[in-house]
């Protein structure tokens, strides 16, 4: 069964992964989002609950 011979396919697989790992991460790391998230500051994070009955 020649399809189980890893000789040509292993080199193709490793070289394609090397190309992907060398080209895609720099492109992704260059990306800057257009709108950076803003951290909303709350004055009092623990507001007491006002029950309508005492």
C-alpha distance matrix in Angstrom:
0.0 3.8 5.6 6.1 7.7 11.3 13.1 14.2 14.2 16.3 18.9 19.1 19.5 22.1 24.0 24.3 25.6 28.0 29.3 29.9 31.6 33.8 34.9 35.3 37.4 40.2 40.5 40.7 43.2 45.4 45.9 49.4 50.3 53.2 55.2 55.2 55.9 59.5 60.5 63.2 66.0 67.9 71.4 71.4 68.0 69.7 72.0 73.9 73.6 76.8 77.3 79.7 81.4 82.9
3.8 0.0 3.8 5.4 5.4 9.0 10.1 10.7 11.2 13.7 15.8 16.0 16.9 19.5 21.0 21.5 23.1 25.3 26.4 27.3 29.1 31.0 32.1 32.8 35.1 37.7 38.0 38.5 40.9 42.9 43.6 47.2 48.3 51.2 53.3 53.4 54.3 58.0 59.1 62.0 64.7 66.8 70.3 70.5 67.3 69.1 71.4 73.6 73.3 76.6 77.2 79.6 81.5 83.0
5.6 3.8 0.0 3.8 5.5 7.9 10.0 10.0 9.2 11.8 14.4 14.0 14.3 17.3 18.9 18.9 20.4 22.9 24.0 24.5 26.4 28.5 29.5 29.8 32.1 34.9 35.0 35.3 37.9 39.9 40.4 44.0 45.0 47.8 49.9 49.9 50.8 54.4 55.6 58.4 61.2 63.2 66.8 67.0 63.7 65.6 67.8 69.9 69.6 72.9 73.5 75.9 77.8 79.3
6.1 5.4 3.8 0.0 3.8 6.0 9.0 10.3 9.3 10.8 13.9 14.3 14.1 16.5 18.8 19.1 20.0 22.4 24.1 24.5 25.9 28.3 29.6 29.9 31.8 34.7 35.2 35.3 37.6 39.9 40.6 44.0 45.1 48.1 50.0 49.8 50.5 54.1 55.0 57.8 60.5 62.4 65.9 66.0 62.7 64.4 66.8 68.9 68.7 72.0 72.6 75.2 77.0 78.3
7.7 5.4 5.5 3.8 0.0 3.9 5.6 7.6 7.9 9.1 11.7 12.7 13.3 15.2 17.2 18.2 19.3 21.2 22.9 23.9 25.2 27.2 28.8 29.5 31.4 34.0 34.7 35.2 37.3 39.5 40.5 44.0 45.4 48.5 50.5 50.3 51.2 54.8 55.7 58.7 61.4 63.5 66.9 67.2 63.9 65.8 68.3 70.5 70.5 73.9 74.6 77.2 79.1 80.4
11.3 9.0 7.9 6.0 3.9 0.0 3.8 5.9 5.3 5.4 8.4 9.8 9.9 11.5 13.8 15.0 15.8 17.6 19.5 20.6 21.6 23.6 25.4 26.2 27.8 30.5 31.4 31.8 33.8 36.1 37.2 40.7 42.2 45.3 47.4 47.0 47.9 51.5 52.4 55.5 58.1 60.3 63.7 64.0 60.8 62.8 65.3 67.6 67.7 71.1 72.1 74.7 76.6 77.8
13.1 10.1 10.0 9.0 5.6 3.8 0.0 3.8 5.8 5.9 7.0 9.2 10.6 11.5 13.0 14.9 16.3 17.3 19.1 20.8 21.9 23.3 25.1 26.5 28.2 30.5 31.6 32.4 34.2 36.3 37.7 41.3 43.1 46.1 48.4 48.0 49.2 52.8 53.9 57.1 59.6 62.0 65.4 65.9 62.8 64.9 67.5 69.9 70.1 73.6 74.6 77.3 79.3 80.4
14.2 10.7 10.0 10.3 7.6 5.9 3.8 0.0 3.8 5.7 5.7 6.5 8.9 10.4 11.0 12.5 14.7 15.8 16.9 18.7 20.3 21.5 22.9 24.4 26.6 28.6 29.4 30.5 32.5 34.3 35.6 39.3 41.0 44.0 46.4 46.3 47.7 51.3 52.6 55.8 58.5 61.0 64.4 65.0 62.1 64.3 66.8 69.3 69.5 72.8 74.0 76.6 78.7 80.0
14.2 11.2 9.2 9.3 7.9 5.3 5.8 3.8 0.0 3.8 5.4 5.0 6.0 8.5 9.8 10.4 12.2 14.1 15.3 16.4 18.1 19.8 21.1 22.0 24.2 26.6 27.2 27.9 30.2 32.1 33.1 36.8 38.3 41.3 43.5 43.4 44.7 48.3 49.5 52.7 55.4 57.8 61.2 61.8 58.7 60.9 63.4 65.8 65.9 69.3 70.3 72.9 75.0 76.3
16.3 13.7 11.8 10.8 9.1 5.4 5.9 5.7 3.8 0.0 3.8 5.4 5.1 6.1 8.4 9.9 10.6 12.1 14.2 15.4 16.4 18.2 20.0 21.0 22.7 25.2 26.2 26.8 28.7 30.8 32.1 35.7 37.4 40.5 42.7 42.2 43.4 46.9 48.0 51.2 53.8 56.1 59.5 60.1 57.0 59.2 61.8 64.2 64.5 67.9 69.1 71.8 73.8 75.0
18.9 15.8 14.4 13.9 11.7 8.4 7.0 5.7 5.4 3.8 0.0 3.8 5.5 5.2 6.0 8.4 9.9 10.4 12.1 14.2 15.2 16.3 18.2 19.8 21.6 23.6 24.7 25.8 27.6 29.4 31.0 34.7 36.7 39.7 42.1 41.7 43.2 46.7 48.0 51.3 53.9 56.4 59.8 60.6 57.7 60.0 62.6 65.2 65.7 69.1 70.4 73.1 75.2 76.4
19.1 16.0 14.0 14.3 12.7 9.8 9.2 6.5 5.0 5.4 3.8 0.0 3.8 5.6 5.2 6.0 8.6 9.9 10.6 12.2 14.2 15.4 16.5 17.9 20.2 22.3 22.9 24.0 26.2 27.8 29.1 32.8 34.6 37.5 40.0 39.9 41.4 45.1 46.5 49.8 52.5 55.1 58.5 59.3 56.5 58.9 61.3 64.0 64.3 67.6 68.9 71.4 73.7 75.0
19.5 16.9 14.3 14.1 13.3 9.9 10.6 8.9 6.0 5.1 5.5 3.8 0.0 3.8 5.5 5.3 6.2 8.6 10.0 10.7 12.2 14.3 15.6 16.3 18.3 20.8 21.5 22.1 24.2 26.3 27.4 31.0 32.6 35.6 37.9 37.6 38.9 42.5 43.8 47.0 49.6 52.1 55.6 56.2 53.3 55.6 58.0 60.6 60.9 64.2 65.5 68.1 70.3 71.5
22.1 19.5 17.3 16.5 15.2 11.5 11.5 10.4 8.5 6.1 5.2 5.6 3.8 0.0 3.8 5.5 5.2 6.1 8.7 9.9 10.4 12.1 14.3 15.4 16.8 19.2 20.5 21.2 22.8 25.0 26.5 30.0 32.0 35.2 37.4 36.8 38.2 41.7 42.9 46.2 48.7 51.3 54.6 55.4 52.5 54.9 57.5 60.1 60.6 64.0 65.4 68.2 70.3 71.4
24.0 21.0 18.9 18.8 17.2 13.8 13.0 11.0 9.8 8.4 6.0 5.2 5.5 3.8 0.0 3.8 5.4 5.0 6.2 8.6 9.8 10.5 12.3 14.1 16.0 17.8 18.9 20.2 21.9 23.6 25.3 29.0 31.1 34.1 36.6 36.3 38.0 41.5 43.0 46.4 49.0 51.7 55.1 56.1 53.3 55.9 58.4 61.3 61.8 65.1 66.7 69.3 71.7 72.8
24.3 21.5 18.9 19.1 18.2 15.0 14.9 12.5 10.4 9.9 8.4 6.0 5.3 5.5 3.8 0.0 3.8 5.4 5.1 6.2 8.6 9.9 10.7 11.9 14.3 16.4 16.9 18.0 20.2 21.8 23.1 26.8 28.6 31.5 34.0 33.9 35.6 39.2 40.8 44.1 46.9 49.5 53.0 54.0 51.2 53.8 56.2 59.0 59.4 62.6 64.1 66.7 69.1 70.3
25.6 23.1 20.4 20.0 19.3 15.8 16.3 14.7 12.2 10.6 9.9 8.6 6.2 5.2 5.4 3.8 0.0 3.8 5.4 5.0 6.0 8.5 10.0 10.5 12.1 14.7 15.7 16.2 18.1 20.2 21.5 25.0 26.9 30.0 32.3 31.8 33.3 36.8 38.1 41.4 44.1 46.7 50.1 51.0 48.2 50.7 53.2 56.0 56.4 59.8 61.3 63.9 66.2 67.4
28.0 25.3 22.9 22.4 21.2 17.6 17.3 15.8 14.1 12.1 10.4 9.9 8.6 6.1 5.0 5.4 3.8 0.0 3.8 5.5 5.1 6.0 8.6 10.2 11.4 13.3 14.9 16.0 17.3 19.2 21.1 24.7 27.0 30.1 32.5 31.9 33.6 37.0 38.4 41.9 44.3 47.2 50.5 51.5 48.9 51.5 54.1 57.0 57.7 61.1 62.8 65.5 67.8 68.9
29.3 26.4 24.0 24.1 22.9 19.5 19.1 16.9 15.3 14.2 12.1 10.6 10.0 8.7 6.2 5.1 5.4 3.8 0.0 3.8 5.5 5.2 6.1 8.3 10.6 11.9 12.8 14.5 16.3 17.6 19.3 23.1 25.4 28.2 30.9 30.7 32.7 36.2 37.9 41.4 44.0 46.9 50.3 51.5 49.0 51.8 54.2 57.3 57.9 61.1 62.9 65.5 68.0 69.1
29.9 27.3 24.5 24.5 23.9 20.6 20.8 18.7 16.4 15.4 14.2 12.2 10.7 9.9 8.6 6.2 5.0 5.5 3.8 0.0 3.8 5.5 5.4 5.7 8.2 10.4 10.8 11.8 14.0 15.7 16.9 20.6 22.6 25.6 28.0 27.8 29.6 33.2 34.9 38.2 41.0 43.8 47.2 48.4 45.8 48.5 50.8 53.8 54.4 57.6 59.3 61.8 64.3 65.6
31.6 29.1 26.4 25.9 25.2 21.6 21.9 20.3 18.1 16.4 15.2 14.2 12.2 10.4 9.8 8.6 6.0 5.1 5.5 3.8 0.0 3.8 5.7 5.9 6.4 9.0 10.6 11.1 12.4 14.7 16.3 19.8 22.0 25.3 27.5 26.8 28.5 31.9 33.3 36.8 39.3 42.1 45.4 46.5 44.0 46.7 49.2 52.2 53.0 56.3 58.1 60.8 63.2 64.2
33.8 31.0 28.5 28.3 27.2 23.6 23.3 21.5 19.8 18.2 16.3 15.4 14.3 12.1 10.5 9.9 8.5 6.0 5.2 5.5 3.8 0.0 3.8 6.2 6.7 7.5 9.6 11.3 12.0 13.6 15.9 19.4 22.1 25.1 27.7 27.1 29.1 32.5 34.1 37.7 40.1 43.2 46.4 47.8 45.4 48.3 50.8 54.0 54.9 58.1 60.1 62.8 65.3 66.3
34.9 32.1 29.5 29.6 28.8 25.4 25.1 22.9 21.1 20.0 18.2 16.5 15.6 14.3 12.3 10.7 10.0 8.6 6.1 5.4 5.7 3.8 0.0 3.8 6.0 6.2 6.9 9.2 10.8 11.6 13.6 17.3 19.8 22.6 25.4 25.2 27.5 31.0 33.0 36.4 39.1 42.2 45.5 47.0 44.8 47.8 50.1 53.3 54.1 57.2 59.2 61.7 64.4 65.5
35.3 32.8 29.8 29.9 29.5 26.2 26.5 24.4 22.0 21.0 19.8 17.9 16.3 15.4 14.1 11.9 10.5 10.2 8.3 5.7 5.9 6.2 3.8 0.0 3.9 5.7 5.3 6.3 8.7 10.1 11.2 14.9 17.1 20.0 22.6 22.4 24.5 28.1 30.0 33.3 36.1 39.1 42.5 43.9 41.5 44.5 46.7 49.9 50.6 53.7 55.6 58.1 60.7 62.0
37.4 35.1 32.1 31.8 31.4 27.8 28.2 26.6 24.2 22.7 21.6 20.2 18.3 16.8 16.0 14.3 12.1 11.4 10.6 8.2 6.4 6.7 6.0 3.9 0.0 3.8 5.4 5.1 6.0 8.5 10.1 13.4 15.8 19.1 21.3 20.6 22.5 25.9 27.5 31.0 33.6 36.6 39.9 41.3 39.0 42.0 44.4 47.5 48.4 51.6 53.6 56.3 58.9 59.9
40.2 37.7 34.9 34.7 34.0 30.5 30.5 28.6 26.6 25.2 23.6 22.3 20.8 19.2 17.8 16.4 14.7 13.3 11.9 10.4 9.0 7.5 6.2 5.7 3.8 0.0 3.8 5.5 5.1 6.1 8.9 12.1 15.2 18.1 20.7 20.0 22.5 25.7 27.6 31.2 33.7 36.9 40.1 41.8 39.7 42.9 45.3 48.6 49.6 52.7 55.0 57.6 60.3 61.3
40.5 38.0 35.0 35.2 34.7 31.4 31.6 29.4 27.2 26.2 24.7 22.9 21.5 20.5 18.9 16.9 15.7 14.9 12.8 10.8 10.6 9.6 6.9 5.3 5.4 3.8 0.0 3.8 5.5 5.2 6.8 10.5 13.2 15.8 18.7 18.7 21.3 24.7 27.0 30.3 33.1 36.3 39.6 41.4 39.4 42.6 44.7 48.0 48.9 51.8 54.0 56.4 59.3 60.5
40.7 38.5 35.3 35.3 35.2 31.8 32.4 30.5 27.9 26.8 25.8 24.0 22.1 21.2 20.2 18.0 16.2 16.0 14.5 11.8 11.1 11.3 9.2 6.3 5.1 5.5 3.8 0.0 3.8 5.4 5.4 8.9 11.0 14.2 16.5 16.2 18.4 21.9 24.0 27.3 30.1 33.2 36.6 38.2 36.0 39.2 41.3 44.5 45.3 48.4 50.5 52.9 55.7 56.9
43.2 40.9 37.9 37.6 37.3 33.8 34.2 32.5 30.2 28.7 27.6 26.2 24.2 22.8 21.9 20.2 18.1 17.3 16.3 14.0 12.4 12.0 10.8 8.7 6.0 5.1 5.5 3.8 0.0 3.8 5.4 7.9 10.8 14.1 16.2 15.2 17.5 20.7 22.5 26.1 28.6 31.8 35.0 36.7 34.7 38.0 40.2 43.6 44.7 47.8 50.1 52.7 55.4 56.4
45.4 42.9 39.9 39.9 39.5 36.1 36.3 34.3 32.1 30.8 29.4 27.8 26.3 25.0 23.6 21.8 20.2 19.2 17.6 15.7 14.7 13.6 11.6 10.1 8.5 6.1 5.2 5.4 3.8 0.0 3.8 6.4 9.9 12.5 15.2 14.7 17.7 20.7 23.1 26.5 29.1 32.5 35.6 37.7 36.0 39.4 41.4 44.9 46.0 48.9 51.4 53.8 56.7 57.7
45.9 43.6 40.4 40.6 40.5 37.2 37.7 35.6 33.1 32.1 31.0 29.1 27.4 26.5 25.3 23.1 21.5 21.1 19.3 16.9 16.3 15.9 13.6 11.2 10.1 8.9 6.8 5.4 5.4 3.8 0.0 3.8 6.5 9.3 12.0 12.0 14.9 18.3 20.8 24.1 27.0 30.3 33.5 35.5 33.7 37.2 39.0 42.5 43.4 46.2 48.5 50.8 53.8 55.0
49.4 47.2 44.0 44.0 44.0 40.7 41.3 39.3 36.8 35.7 34.7 32.8 31.0 30.0 29.0 26.8 25.0 24.7 23.1 20.6 19.8 19.4 17.3 14.9 13.4 12.1 10.5 8.9 7.9 6.4 3.8 0.0 3.8 6.4 8.8 8.6 11.8 14.9 17.6 20.8 23.7 27.0 30.2 32.4 30.9 34.4 36.1 39.7 40.7 43.4 45.9 48.2 51.2 52.4
50.3 48.3 45.0 45.1 45.4 42.2 43.1 41.0 38.3 37.4 36.7 34.6 32.6 32.0 31.1 28.6 26.9 27.0 25.4 22.6 22.0 22.1 19.8 17.1 15.8 15.2 13.2 11.0 10.8 9.9 6.5 3.8 0.0 3.8 5.6 6.2 9.1 12.5 15.5 18.4 21.5 24.7 28.0 30.1 28.5 32.0 33.5 37.0 37.8 40.4 42.9 45.0 48.1 49.4
53.2 51.2 47.8 48.1 48.5 45.3 46.1 44.0 41.3 40.5 39.7 37.5 35.6 35.2 34.1 31.5 30.0 30.1 28.2 25.6 25.3 25.1 22.6 20.0 19.1 18.1 15.8 14.2 14.1 12.5 9.3 6.4 3.8 0.0 3.8 6.4 9.6 12.3 15.8 18.3 21.5 24.6 27.8 30.2 28.9 32.5 33.6 37.2 38.0 40.3 42.8 44.7 47.9 49.4
55.2 53.3 49.9 50.0 50.5 47.4 48.4 46.4 43.5 42.7 42.1 40.0 37.9 37.4 36.6 34.0 32.3 32.5 30.9 28.0 27.5 27.7 25.4 22.6 21.3 20.7 18.7 16.5 16.2 15.2 12.0 8.8 5.6 3.8 0.0 3.8 6.4 8.8 12.4 14.5 17.8 20.9 24.1 26.5 25.3 28.9 29.9 33.5 34.3 36.5 39.1 41.0 44.3 45.7
55.2 53.4 49.9 49.8 50.3 47.0 48.0 46.3 43.4 42.2 41.7 39.9 37.6 36.8 36.3 33.9 31.8 31.9 30.7 27.8 26.8 27.1 25.2 22.4 20.6 20.0 18.7 16.2 15.2 14.7 12.0 8.6 6.2 6.4 3.8 0.0 3.8 6.4 9.7 12.5 15.5 18.8 22.0 24.3 23.1 26.7 28.1 31.8 32.8 35.4 38.1 40.2 43.3 44.5
55.9 54.3 50.8 50.5 51.2 47.9 49.2 47.7 44.7 43.4 43.2 41.4 38.9 38.2 38.0 35.6 33.3 33.6 32.7 29.6 28.5 29.1 27.5 24.5 22.5 22.5 21.3 18.4 17.5 17.7 14.9 11.8 9.1 9.6 6.4 3.8 0.0 3.8 6.5 9.3 12.5 15.6 19.0 21.0 19.5 23.1 24.5 28.1 29.1 31.7 34.4 36.7 39.7 40.8
59.5 58.0 54.4 54.1 54.8 51.5 52.8 51.3 48.3 46.9 46.7 45.1 42.5 41.7 41.5 39.2 36.8 37.0 36.2 33.2 31.9 32.5 31.0 28.1 25.9 25.7 24.7 21.9 20.7 20.7 18.3 14.9 12.5 12.3 8.8 6.4 3.8 0.0 3.8 6.1 9.2 12.4 15.6 18.0 16.9 20.7 21.9 25.7 27.0 29.4 32.3 34.6 37.6 38.5
60.5 59.1 55.6 55.0 55.7 52.4 53.9 52.6 49.5 48.0 48.0 46.5 43.8 42.9 43.0 40.8 38.1 38.4 37.9 34.9 33.3 34.1 33.0 30.0 27.5 27.6 27.0 24.0 22.5 23.1 20.8 17.6 15.5 15.8 12.4 9.7 6.5 3.8 0.0 3.8 6.2 9.5 12.7 14.8 13.6 17.3 18.9 22.7 24.2 26.9 29.8 32.3 35.2 35.9
63.2 62.0 58.4 57.8 58.7 55.5 57.1 55.8 52.7 51.2 51.3 49.8 47.0 46.2 46.4 44.1 41.4 41.9 41.4 38.2 36.8 37.7 36.4 33.3 31.0 31.2 30.3 27.3 26.1 26.5 24.1 20.8 18.4 18.3 14.5 12.5 9.3 6.1 3.8 0.0 3.8 6.4 9.8 11.9 11.1 14.8 15.9 19.7 21.2 23.6 26.7 29.0 32.0 32.7
66.0 64.7 61.2 60.5 61.4 58.1 59.6 58.5 55.4 53.8 53.9 52.5 49.6 48.7 49.0 46.9 44.1 44.3 44.0 41.0 39.3 40.1 39.1 36.1 33.6 33.7 33.1 30.1 28.6 29.1 27.0 23.7 21.5 21.5 17.8 15.5 12.5 9.2 6.2 3.8 0.0 3.8 6.5 9.1 9.0 12.8 14.1 17.9 20.0 22.3 25.6 28.2 30.9 31.2
67.9 66.8 63.2 62.4 63.5 60.3 62.0 61.0 57.8 56.1 56.4 55.1 52.1 51.3 51.7 49.5 46.7 47.2 46.9 43.8 42.1 43.2 42.2 39.1 36.6 36.9 36.3 33.2 31.8 32.5 30.3 27.0 24.7 24.6 20.9 18.8 15.6 12.4 9.5 6.4 3.8 0.0 3.8 5.6 5.9 9.5 10.4 14.2 16.3 18.6 22.0 24.5 27.2 27.5
71.4 70.3 66.8 65.9 66.9 63.7 65.4 64.4 61.2 59.5 59.8 58.5 55.6 54.6 55.1 53.0 50.1 50.5 50.3 47.2 45.4 46.4 45.5 42.5 39.9 40.1 39.6 36.6 35.0 35.6 33.5 30.2 28.0 27.8 24.1 22.0 19.0 15.6 12.7 9.8 6.5 3.8 0.0 3.8 6.4 9.2 9.7 13.3 15.9 17.8 21.4 23.9 26.4 26.3
71.4 70.5 67.0 66.0 67.2 64.0 65.9 65.0 61.8 60.1 60.6 59.3 56.2 55.4 56.1 54.0 51.0 51.5 51.5 48.4 46.5 47.8 47.0 43.9 41.3 41.8 41.4 38.2 36.7 37.7 35.5 32.4 30.1 30.2 26.5 24.3 21.0 18.0 14.8 11.9 9.1 5.6 3.8 0.0 3.8 5.5 6.2 9.7 12.7 14.9 18.4 21.2 23.4 23.1
68.0 67.3 63.7 62.7 63.9 60.8 62.8 62.1 58.7 57.0 57.7 56.5 53.3 52.5 53.3 51.2 48.2 48.9 49.0 45.8 44.0 45.4 44.8 41.5 39.0 39.7 39.4 36.0 34.7 36.0 33.7 30.9 28.5 28.9 25.3 23.1 19.5 16.9 13.6 11.1 9.0 5.9 6.4 3.8 0.0 3.8 6.0 9.6 12.0 15.0 18.1 21.2 23.3 23.2
69.7 69.1 65.6 64.4 65.8 62.8 64.9 64.3 60.9 59.2 60.0 58.9 55.6 54.9 55.9 53.8 50.7 51.5 51.8 48.5 46.7 48.3 47.8 44.5 42.0 42.9 42.6 39.2 38.0 39.4 37.2 34.4 32.0 32.5 28.9 26.7 23.1 20.7 17.3 14.8 12.8 9.5 9.2 5.5 3.8 0.0 3.8 6.4 9.2 12.3 15.2 18.6 20.3 19.9
72.0 71.4 67.8 66.8 68.3 65.3 67.5 66.8 63.4 61.8 62.6 61.3 58.0 57.5 58.4 56.2 53.2 54.1 54.2 50.8 49.2 50.8 50.1 46.7 44.4 45.3 44.7 41.3 40.2 41.4 39.0 36.1 33.5 33.6 29.9 28.1 24.5 21.9 18.9 15.9 14.1 10.4 9.7 6.2 6.0 3.8 0.0 3.8 6.4 9.0 12.3 15.4 17.5 17.3
73.9 73.6 69.9 68.9 70.5 67.6 69.9 69.3 65.8 64.2 65.2 64.0 60.6 60.1 61.3 59.0 56.0 57.0 57.3 53.8 52.2 54.0 53.3 49.9 47.5 48.6 48.0 44.5 43.6 44.9 42.5 39.7 37.0 37.2 33.5 31.8 28.1 25.7 22.7 19.7 17.9 14.2 13.3 9.7 9.6 6.4 3.8 0.0 3.8 6.3 9.3 12.6 14.2 13.7
73.6 73.3 69.6 68.7 70.5 67.7 70.1 69.5 65.9 64.5 65.7 64.3 60.9 60.6 61.8 59.4 56.4 57.7 57.9 54.4 53.0 54.9 54.1 50.6 48.4 49.6 48.9 45.3 44.7 46.0 43.4 40.7 37.8 38.0 34.3 32.8 29.1 27.0 24.2 21.2 20.0 16.3 15.9 12.7 12.0 9.2 6.4 3.8 0.0 3.8 6.1 9.5 11.4 11.7
76.8 76.6 72.9 72.0 73.9 71.1 73.6 72.8 69.3 67.9 69.1 67.6 64.2 64.0 65.1 62.6 59.8 61.1 61.1 57.6 56.3 58.1 57.2 53.7 51.6 52.7 51.8 48.4 47.8 48.9 46.2 43.4 40.4 40.3 36.5 35.4 31.7 29.4 26.9 23.6 22.3 18.6 17.8 14.9 15.0 12.3 9.0 6.3 3.8 0.0 3.8 6.4 8.6 9.3
77.3 77.2 73.5 72.6 74.6 72.1 74.6 74.0 70.3 69.1 70.4 68.9 65.5 65.4 66.7 64.1 61.3 62.8 62.9 59.3 58.1 60.1 59.2 55.6 53.6 55.0 54.0 50.5 50.1 51.4 48.5 45.9 42.9 42.8 39.1 38.1 34.4 32.3 29.8 26.7 25.6 22.0 21.4 18.4 18.1 15.2 12.3 9.3 6.1 3.8 0.0 3.8 5.4 6.9
79.7 79.6 75.9 75.2 77.2 74.7 77.3 76.6 72.9 71.8 73.1 71.4 68.1 68.2 69.3 66.7 63.9 65.5 65.5 61.8 60.8 62.8 61.7 58.1 56.3 57.6 56.4 52.9 52.7 53.8 50.8 48.2 45.0 44.7 41.0 40.2 36.7 34.6 32.3 29.0 28.2 24.5 23.9 21.2 21.2 18.6 15.4 12.6 9.5 6.4 3.8 0.0 3.8 6.8
81.4 81.5 77.8 77.0 79.1 76.6 79.3 78.7 75.0 73.8 75.2 73.7 70.3 70.3 71.7 69.1 66.2 67.8 68.0 64.3 63.2 65.3 64.4 60.7 58.9 60.3 59.3 55.7 55.4 56.7 53.8 51.2 48.1 47.9 44.3 43.3 39.7 37.6 35.2 32.0 30.9 27.2 26.4 23.4 23.3 20.3 17.5 14.2 11.4 8.6 5.4 3.8 0.0 3.8
82.9 83.0 79.3 78.3 80.4 77.8 80.4 80.0 76.3 75.0 76.4 75.0 71.5 71.4 72.8 70.3 67.4 68.9 69.1 65.6 64.2 66.3 65.5 62.0 59.9 61.3 60.5 56.9 56.4 57.7 55.0 52.4 49.4 49.4 45.7 44.5 40.8 38.5 35.9 32.7 31.2 27.5 26.3 23.1 23.2 19.9 17.3 13.7 11.7 9.3 6.9 6.8 3.8 0.0
